[in-house]
Amino acid sequence: MIKRKNKLDIHFVSDIHEILKNLHLGTTIPIWQEFHKYILYDLNHFHVKLILLTETVDIEYVAGHVLIYHHNSDTLYFGFFGVINDGKEKINFLIKSLINYAQENNFKSIRGPINIPTIIYGWGFMEEGSKTDLFNGKPVNPPIYQNLFIQNGFSVKIKEFSWEGYFKRIPANEMIKFNFSKYELFHPKDWDELMKLKVTFLEISARNLAPESIITPDSGNLFENYVGFVKEYGDLFMFLFARYKKTGEIVGCMVSAPNPFRKNEQGNYDSFAPFSVAIDKEHRKKGIGLLMIKTMFDDAYNRYLRYSSGPAESEQKISIQIAKFKLGLFHTRTHLILEYTF
């Protein structure tokens, strides 16, 4: 019997509604109807394209795809990279198509996977041995993907750990050695006040978070979309600010995200994802960060959220120590963000 050779080809899709129909191929996190408004917001903002991989034997059918977008002319971002049945030949073909596109359009680098909106779909290829149950922002994939990307010239740009589990509450006596009399913490009183704090939140985050911690491109212009997601599935307690009383200046902020994929026996959400804490340099080493974490987790506990999974870049030693020793969380997942440079 003569084996018929398959033919691989690529097509570019720009219509965002057509792209939305195909996104499920590249993620294990559901593309629920109720998420469409958040997905379309980001797809519109970045003017995305989809590189659609097709295979033809007798007929042509979709075999995989990768979403591409950019914020500037230097870096091409990709996300939702997926091939049906994870075939090596098709993955390699799609990687080479991604590289060729970036080179033909004069990008200096390629970075990803960063799946938008990241507040739902997260980032990175998952390392083998990681937990594979469904959680907000935690994509799952077999290791063949990152292995083939690396064979094709990509390298690890960021290694992100997830610290996860049923958390312990930080006891009050942990805070005795600090004097917090010069500071006050507060949540926005309503969503309108949060929007008025947008610029402050973004400025504090930009000047205090390490570049590796700011993964989503142009996140400032996605703020309203992400707030909408938190509003629908979470609560205002997921935004926390620290004010220096002497000047009235806001000097710190912390943000978390809801996880709509876990519920307790009563049918209520029981988990959340703390994302980042940022404190202005002159106010660090005063326990403010630890106080913000304790407050956020106490507020979560009081709302019957008992389980947490938050990211920490592998070099963030202080965050990892707090997660491990103060909150009793475990390193359960590792995700790799890869980069190719020309």
Salt bridges, closest charged atoms under 4 A:
ASP9 OD2 - LYS7 NZ 3.60
GLU18 OE1 - LYS21 NZ 3.77
GLU55 OE1 - LYS90 NZ 2.83
ASP58 OD1 - ARG4 NH1 2.52
GLU60 OE2 - HIS11 NE2 3.13
ASP74 OD1 - LYS108 NZ 3.66
GLU127 OE2 - LYS159 NZ 3.84
ASP133 OD1 - LYS131 NZ 3.34
ASP133 OD1 - ARG333 NH2 3.03
GLU164 OE1 - ARG333 NE 2.85
GLU174 OE1 - LYS326 NZ 2.66
GLU184 OE2 - ARG243 NH1 2.89
GLU193 OE1 - LYS189 NZ 3.98
ASP218 OD2 - HIS45 NE2 2.56
ASP218 OD2 - HIS71 ND1 3.79
GLU224 OE2 - LYS198 NZ 2.92
GLU232 OE1 - LYS37 NZ 3.22
ASP235 OD2 - ARG303 NE 3.22
ASP270 OD2 - ARG262 NH2 2.87
ASP280 OD1 - ARG207 NE 2.75
ASP298 OD1 - ARG169 NE 3.33
ASP298 OD2 - LYS294 NZ 2.90
ASP299 OD2 - HIS187 NE2 2.52
GLU315 OE1 - LYS317 NZ 3.60
GLU339 OE2 - ARG111 NH2 2.66
GLU339 OE1 - LYS157 NZ 3.92
